[in-house]
Amino acid sequence: MLKISNLSNTYPKGVQALKSVSLDIPAGMYGLLGPNGAGKSSLMRTIATLQQADAGTIMLDGLDVMRQPAELRKELGYLPQDFGVYPRISALDMMDHMAILKGFTSKKERTEVVETLLRQTNLFDVRKKALSGFSGGMRQRFGIAQALIGDPKLIIVDEPTAGLDPEERNRFLNLLSDIGENKAVILSTHIVDDVTNLCPNMAIINKGRIVSEGKPSDLIKELSGSIWVKTVDRNDVENHKERHTVISSHLNAGRYRLHVLADSDPGDGFESQEPDLEDVYFSILLAHEEDVAAAA
């Protein structure tokens, strides 16, 4: 288990990226959901020992991550949001190089590891192709392949499906799902559907704080009976926002589908709807923003 306790980090210009973050992350897929700038990447980079925290602790199965960064890196697979590669090198040669950096000195052992991972990520048939010719989805699958070198206990993937087309996204998520059966995998994303489809446990982060955590099914259940929907014309959107707690709006065929949070029927022609994780996400973000504004 990965245990994060009271982790805080302030950047040189005074921006507090993390504010007393505490999480217990078990084996399996774990979703970290939050908007851009919420602190997701700062938390991932701190766990990966790429930046230091001002306070707090991170423990991985008894290993003190902040005191023993070199030991943590032996147990870590990391796919950052911006994953760079040498474009003219083939996938096979790049994986071989990275396996050497991971400590695989035996050519025979290295070849076995590299070929196994390229098969697992469905890249074996294009192993001799230059990485510059890879599609976005292929590059992300290559990123996972290199992250799996050395059979790490913990894998971090930061915004892995951003920019992928639907087919590549589904292929990548299926791969993550298979990997997450045996390892702790942190999926950091702002895409709600990624967490809905993959993660039995999750947390929501906003403005550097964990504002909610638990099982997606439990969080959805807590919101049951509180979501009301109505489709309106564009000109009516602001009028409804003034009278109701609108947590989200979806444009469809030129009209807007409004989702309203209310303990009882808000009237105005709204109909009750069973909540989903997106409703949970937007309602929690709205409540947190209101709390921050009230405290300012």
Buried (B, 14 or more C-beta within 10 A) or exposed (E): EBBBBEBBBBEEEEEBBBBBBBBBBEBBBBBBBBBEBBBBBBBBBBBBBBBEBEEBBBBBEEBEBBEEBEBBBEBBBBBBBEBEBEEEBBBBBBBBBBBEEBEBEEEEEBBEBBBEBBEBBBBBEBBEBBBEEBEBBBBBBBBBBBBBBBEBBBBBBBBBBBEBEEEBBBBBBEBBBEBBEEBBBBBBBBBBBBBBBBBEBBBBBBBBBBBBBBEBEEBBEEBEEBBBBBBBEEEBBEEBEEEBBBBBBEEEEEBBBBBBBBEEEBEBEBEEBEBBBBBBBBBBBBBBEEEEEEEE
